[in-house]
Amino acid sequence: MNRRTATAALIGAALVAGTTACGGSGTGTAGKAAASASQSPGGASQSPATSQSPAADPSPAGPPGPTVEQLKTFALAPGDKAGQYEAAEPLLDEPMSEMYEATPAACGPLSTLGKAGHTAQAYVKTDVPGEWQTVDTEILLRSYAGGGAAAAMKSLAEAGKQCGGGYTEDRALVEAKVLKVEPVKAPALGDEALSYRIVVQDVKDKDTSLYKYLTVIRSGSVTLSFKSDIIDIKDFGGVPTEVVTAQWEKFAKASGAAS
């Protein structure tokens, strides 16, 4: 049994996908189970999973951000190490999908990063190989035209302020109840960064709370988001530092971003 299948059996796939402060994409469902890779306009399978996509709302006018192929080189690749963690192809839908809805709507960016009009994305996951009960992190890189990346961060910051008391996330078949959203210390990386601790009600046991963490870093026209959870009721403390560091270092080196 793989770790994500176990998650679905224990607490519901919809909850797992939607608890880490959740995340979004304007391309709809991409990278299902065994496929774990979206198709670019040219039709080639990508790894890390990638997609070139118009989002619901256009980005502010300006120069385009990095392409799918560029984001692919920026992202951790399957097999890359981050301390005890290792990158692998994602097994479920793309993280932070813009298909997800939130009530109140102002809380949506905590589930989708907002609909500021990303033009391309690449994503990968990390976990500890061979271990079941470990912190699993979904990494999503998105590029935007013009000021779209900064707009996405602004909408996320506003959602973090307005939705501290919780909200409901609608993921098609299941509604997940977010009980609390709390800002936590963000890494001093990129142009700006935000981190949140998310407390979510277990869909099978309303007396049980689950802990999720979201960190988002912006560097120029690119956002790097990290969504972590664990099959446990304990508060595991945050997105693993090793994962953030490994991804940032690869991104900074490949893109020329300043640390």
Beta strands, then each sheet from edge to edge (+ up, - down):
strand 1: 49-52
strand 2: 81-82
strand 3: 85-88
strand 4: 101-103
strand 5: 118-127
strand 6: 136-144
strand 7: 167-171
strand 8: 174-183
strand 9: 192-201
strand 10: 209-219
strand 11: 222-229
sheet 1: 1+ 5- 3+ 2-
sheet 2: 1+ 5- 6+ 11- 10+ 9- 8+ 7- 4+
end
